[in-house]
């Protein structure tokens, strides 16, 4: 996966949702539409954002569910 990473400040209108696992590991994700297409954003602890295309997001979810 070679998706671009951006600073949080580039997506001020993103509406974040948080999901946490029992071991206190959390994922912050948002759906954002830019001029090109809809992307899913995943925020890390350093407030950097991994921007995923919808297809890549679906691959990620499928891989997690398969574990």
C-alpha positions, 0 to 999 in steps of 0.5 A: 500500500503506497498511499499518500500521508498528509498533515491533519491540517490539510483536512479541517472539515473532516468528521472523525469517528473513533473505534477502539479495541479491547486492548485500548488500540484506537483507529480514527477514520473519516470520509472526505470528498476532495476535487478528485474522489472520495477518500477514507482518512486514517489518523495516527498518533502523530496526527498524520493522515493516511489517505486511502481510496475507497477500494484500498479501504475495502481491501484493508477492512477485508484483510482485518476481518480475515484475521 
